[in-house]
Amino acid sequence: MTATAAAADSANGHITGYGTKSYRNYVLLTLTLVYTLNFIDRTIMTVVGQEVIRTFNLSDFEWGLLAGPPFAIFYALMGIPIAIWADRSNRVRVMAICIVLWSLMTVLCGFATSFMFLLIFRIGVAVGEAGCTPPANSLIGDYYPPKSRAGALGIYSMGVTIGGTLAFLFGGPLAGLKGEDFGNWIGSIGLGGLFGSLDWSTVEGWRIAFVAVGLPGILVAILMWVTVKEPPRGYSEPPSAAPTGKAGINEALKELMGKPSFWWMSLGASLVAFVGYGLVSFQTPFLQRAHGFNVSEAALYFGAPLSLAAAGGTFLGGWLSERLSPRSPGAPGWITAGFLLVSVPFYIVAFYVSSAQLSFMLWLVAAVCHYAYLSAQYMIGQGVVGPQFRASAVAILLVIVSLIGNGIGPPFVGAMSDMFMNGQLAALGGEGLTSAVCKSGSELTEAQRTLCAQAYSGGLRQSMAATVLFLIPAAWGFWKSSRTLHRDFYSLQT
């Protein structure tokens, strides 16, 4: 291609995007696959939650701490420097390196011999995963023109819920395996010699799950490094857009300070994540306690279908935003607000009905409505700044979302669960019984064990129902964001 032809092609980037349509779609699917793996490796911990609680004899609050703050803090701390690195260098290579890191750390979680080692390896997962979403959003912004970004980001955002689905589909059955059975299978395919000194009877299923879901990421990292091209920054912006300048976190913050829609959206997204991370961290334990499922049943009959429904909600939110934004630039905000408000009553009733089948149907509707917010979150987060700041802007967003959502959500649900459990024990006449006494299981009568089991599930039920009420102020945040989007978008979705 001549220099003149290349310049002309670049000038039309805001219409055509970067590369051929088929190659753009391939890149989008590859990035979605990466995001899917990101959330498989992140979600697998919650899938096997009750098994980890038993192995290390944890309270709900302790489990919430493991599932939340350490991961969130290091994800947030590393997100911004990695985003700055991505904004100033090859984003594809940054992502590939980070994929290898979080995949190896996930594998090591399966080898943790104590609560502290498991915590350290989860922090390693967080550091690697911090290098996924900011550069991916930046790449999508350069591959796709403004009119197509909402749909592209909606597809990419489905990685969250598809990853959750696959984590339940594979993690649940693997966590339910007995070590001896897996060892026999390894021997049957001729690999037994590699583990000749290992006593498979001591290997718990949840450990096998971590190793199995972590290893494929290394292959995907190689695929991305070899096949995905780094596009020119700002390639798909209109010719009238401001020229790109120095990329840095201070410059990104300066640009964001004049964009109220970003901050209102960040408030809403943080509260939605607070609810989402809180619920998913205790979803499997709730199903095991309230409905008597084992870990495999909870994952296959509830976890996987609910995650798939959430993926549908993510796609629906992106599709509606793309269709309605040309007529109403604030559509991503007000569409999300409406969906969030609808989800609240469906969630609460789902937690309290005694029928597992009816609970599933109500929870399904709630999940679709809840996760319609994801495409709006990224559409607004990277859409209100210039292309040189997209990774940094999304990193700033994820710092806020991670610290509030992942950092506070799980321990909040856990602490409330323990508190409500103690309240229920007192109300049921369980004199001398507390959550700690119940979980120790020592010298309890049959009647006391029955009271403990009832309060164990009831306390978590009350905690989860109270948590979903935070979706109401979250909806308000997205609605407030919608009021200023028409002037805050860097380039309108036309």
N, C-alpha and C positions, 0 to 999 in steps of 0.2 A: 504494500500500500504506500502511495506517495505521501509526502508531508502534507500536501494540500488536501488529499482525500482523507487523511487521518484527522486533520483539523475540522473538516466538514462533518465527519462522523462524530467527533467529540461535540461539536456545536449542536448536533441533533440528539445528544444523549438524553436530554430531558424528555424526549419523545420515545426513543427506542430502548434506552438503557444500554448497559455495557454488554458486548458480546451478542451472539445469536440468541434467539428466544429459547431454543432447546438447551444451550449451555447455561443460560441464566437459571432455567428451571433445575438443571443438574446441580448447580452451585447451591440454590435454595434448598434442595432436598438434602444435599450433603450437610449444610449448616443445620438443618432441622434434625438430621441424624445425630450430629454432634450434641445438639441441645437435648435430644432424647436420651443419649448416653449420660449426659450431665445429670439429668433428673433420675435416671435409673440408679446411678451410683449415690445420689443424694437421698433418694426415697427408700432404698433398700433397708436402711437403718430402721425406719418406721415400720416396715413390713414385718421385720423380725423382732419388733419392740418387746412383746411380752416374753419372748424367749431370752432376750438379753436381760430383761428385768429379773427373770428367774435365775439366770446364771450368776449374776452379780448381786442378787438379793436387794434390789433397789426400791425405794419409795417412788411414788408417782412424781414427786417434785424432783428427786434425783435424776429420774429418767428424763424429765423435761429439761433439766440442765444439760444433760448429755446430748439431747436432740437439738438444743437451741443455742444458747449464748456462745460457747466456744467456737462453734462453726460460724455463727453470724459475725462475731467480732473479727475473726481472721479473714473471713470473706470480705468484710468491709475494709479492713486495714490494707489488704493487698489489692483490692479492686481498683483503687485510684492510681497507684503507681503502675500497675499493669496496663491500665487504660491509657495512661500518658505514653508508655512504651509503645502501645499499639498505634496511637495517634501520630507517632513520630517514626515508625518503622514498618516493616512488613507484617500486616495483620494476620495473614494466613500462617506464617511461621510462628508467630506468638501463640496463636490458638493451638497449633499442633504440639508445641512444647508443653502447654498447659494440659492438654488432653492426656499426654503420657504421664504427667505428674499425678493428676487426680486418679487415673486408672490404677497406677501402682499403689497409691495410698489406700484405695478401696480394697485391693487384694490383701494388703497388710492388715486391714481390719479383721480379716478372717483368722489371722494368726495372733491376735491380741490375747495375752495371758492374764491381763488384769484390766480393771476399769480404767486405770490411768493410761495404759498403753492404747486402749481403744480410743480414749479421748485424744491422745496425741495423733494417732493416725487419721481421725476425723478432722482434726485441724489441718493436716496435710491435704485431705480431700478439698477442704474449703479454699486453701491457697491456690490449688490448681484450678478449681471451678471459677474462681474470680476472673480468670482469663478467657472465659467463654463468651458471655453475652455482650459486653461492651464492643469488642472488635467485630463480632458477628453483626450487630446492629449497624455499625459503621460500614461494613462490606455491603449489606443489603441496600443501604442508602446510596451507594455508588453503583450498584448493579441495576437498580430499579428506579425509573423516573417517579416523580412525586405522585402521579395519578395511580400508580400501581403498588405503592409502598404499603398501604393499609392491608391489602390482600396478602402481600408477601410476608409482612410481619405477622399477620394472623396465622399463616401456615407455619412460619418459624416458631411462633409462640405455642403451637400445638405440641412442640417437643416436651413442654412441661408435663402435660397430661398424658401424652403417649408414653413418655418415660415412666410416669407413675403406673400406667396400665401394665407395661412390660415388667416393671419391678414386682408388681403383685403376681403376674402370671408365672414368672420364673422364680422369683424369690420365695413366694409362699410354699409351693411344692418342694423346693430345695431345702427350705428351712424345716419342713416336716420330715425330711429323710433321716433315717438312722445311719450313723457312720458306717456300720458294717455293710449295709445295703449298697452304699455308694462305693465302698472299697471293693465289694464283689463285682460291681459293674466296671470299675477301673480295671480289675483283673481280667474280666471277660473280653475287653478290647485290647488286651496285650500290653497294658501300661503298668501292671501291678509291680513290676520290677523296679520302677522308679520310686516307689514308696514302700520298699520292702521292710524297712525298720519302723514303719508307722503303725500304731495300734488304732485301727479305725473305730474301735468301740468307744474310744475317748473323744472322737471328733463329733461335735454337735452340728446339726443341720444348718444353723444360721451361719456358721463359719464357712461351710461349703458355698452358701449363697453369695457371700461377699467375694470369694475368689472367682466364682463362675461369672458374675456380672462385671467384674473389674477388668478381666483380661482382654475382652474384645476391643476396648478403647484404644489399645496400642495399635491395632491394625487400622482402625479408623483414622488415627493421627497420621499414619504413613500415607493412607489414601488421600487425605486432605493436602498434605505437603506436596504430593506428586501431581495432583490433578486440578487443584483450584488455583486460579490466577489472581494476583493482586491487581485490582483495577486502579486507575488514576483517581485521586481524591477529587470529589466534586464533579466527576464525569457526567452524572445524570442530572445536574442542576440546570435550570433555565439560564440562558445567556445573560439575563438581566440580574441574576443573583450576584450578591456581593462576592468579590474575589476572596479566595481562601487566604488566611494569614497564619501567624504563628500559633501553633497548637500547644496549649498549656492549661493546667487546671485553673490558674488564676484568671486567664482570659475567658475560659469556659464559664466560671462563676460570674464574672462581670456580665457576660451576655445573658446568663440565666436570671440575674437579679432583676432585669426588666421584663421577665416573662412570668407573671403571676399564675398563669395556667399551669406551668410546670410545677410550682410549689403546691397548689391546691391538689393537682393530680397525685403528687408524691404523698401528700397526707392521706388521700383516699386509698392509694395503692398500698401504703404501709399498713393501714388498718385492715384491708382485705387480706394481706399476707399474714398479719397477726392472727386473723381467724383461720386462714387456710393452713398455715404451718401448725397452729395449735390443734386443729381438728385432725389433720392427717397423722400427726405424731401419736395420737391416741385412738385412731380409728380401729386398728386391728385389736388392741387391748379391749376397747369397748365392745366389739363384736364377740370377742372370746368371753368376756365377763357377762354381758347382758343377754346374749343369745346362745351361748354354749358352743360356738364354733371352735374348731381347732385352727391352728395357724394357716394350714392349707385351705380349709374351707372359707375362712375369713378373706383370704387373698383372692381366691378364684370366684366365689359367689358374690362378693361385695366389692372388694378393692379394685380388681381389674375392670369390671363393668362401670363402676363409678368414675374411674380415671378416664375411661373411654368416653363417657358422657361429658366429662369436663373438657376433653379435647374437642368434642363437638360444639360445646359452648364457646370455646376459644375461637374456633373457626367461624361460628355464627356471628360473634361480636365483630370480628375483623371484616367479614363479608358485609354486614349491615353498615359498618362505618365507611367502607369504601363506596358503597352505593349512595349513601346519604350525605357524605361530606361535601360533594360539589354544590349541593343546595343549602347545606347547613354545616359550616366548618366546625361547629361545636358538637356535632353528632357523636364523636367518640366518647365525649364526656357524659352527655345526657342519656345516651343508650345504655352505657355502663351503669349509671345511677339507677335507672329503672330496673334493670336485671337484678342488681344487688338487693333492692327492696323486696322484690318478689321472692328471692331465695330464703329470706329470714323465716317466715311462717312454715315453709316446707321443711326446713332443717329442724325446727323445734318439735314439730309433730313427729317427724321421723325418729327422733331420739326417744320419744315417750311411748309410742305404740308398742304393744307386746308382740304383734305379728312381725316376724322377720321379713316376710314377703311385702307387706304394706310399707314397712320401714324402708325397704330397698327402693320401692317405686317413688316414695316421697323424696328420699335422699337423691335419687337420680335427677329429678326436676331441679332440686336445689343446687346440685353440682353444675348442671348446664348453665343456670343463671349466675352462679357464683363466678365461674371462670371465664365468662364473657369479657371480663375486664382486661385480660392479659394483652391482647393486641392493642387496645387503647393506651395501656401503660407505655408500651414501647413506641407506638406511633407518636404520642405526644412527647415522650422523653427525648427522642432523637429528632423530632420534627420541628422543634422550636429553636434549634441552633443551626449554625452553618456546618458544612460537611467536615471541616477540620476539627470540630469539637464534639462530634457525635459519640465517639467512644467514651470521652470524658464525661459528657452529660449523662449518658446511661450509667456510667460507673457511679456518679454522684447519686443518681436515683437509686441504684442498687444498694449503696451504703445505707441510705435512709430506710429503704424497704427491708434490708437484711437485719439491721440493728433492731428495728421495731417489730418486724414480722417474725423472722426466725429467731431473733435474740430474746424476745419477750413472750411470744405466743406459746411455745411449748411449756416453759416453766410456769407461766400463768395458769394454763389449764391444769398442770400437775399440782400446783399449790392449791388451787381451788378444789380440785378433786379430793385431796387429802383433807381439806377443811370441811367440805360437804360430807365426806365419809364419816368424820368424827361427829358431825351434827346428826347424821342419820343414826349412828350407833346410840347416841344419847336419846334420840326420839323413839327408837325401837326398844329401849330399856336395857341396853347392853352395858350394865354397870361394870365399870372397870375396864371396858374394852376401848381401845383406840386403834387408829390405823396401824400404828407400829406394832401393837400387841397382836392384832389380827394377822399381819404379814409374817410375824415370827413363827406363828403356828404352834407354839409350844404350850402343852398342857391345856388345850381348849376342849370343852365338851362339844358334843355334836350340835347342841342347840346354839352354842356360841359360834361354832363354825358356820352355821346357817345364817346367823345374824351378820357375821363378817362378810360372807359372800354377797348378801343382799345389799349391805352398805357399800361394798367395794364397787359394785356395778352402779348403784344409785348415785354415789358421790360423783363418779365420772360423768354420768348422764346429766346431772345438774350443772356441772362445770362446763360441759360442751354446749348446753343450751344457753347458758349465760354468755358464753364467748361469742356466739353468733350475733348477739345484739350489737356488737361493734360494727357490723356491716351497715347499720343505719347511718352513723356519722361518716362512714366510708363513702356511702352514696352521696352524701352532702358534699364531700370534697370533690368528687368527680363532677357533680352538677356545677359547683362553683368554677371548676376548671373550664367547663363548656362555655361559660359566659365571656371569656376573653380569648378563646382559641382563634377567632376570626382575625385578630390582629397579631397574635403571637407566633403563628406558624411561619417558619422561615420561607417556605414556598408553599402556597396553597395547593391542596390536592385536586388539581384540575388537569 
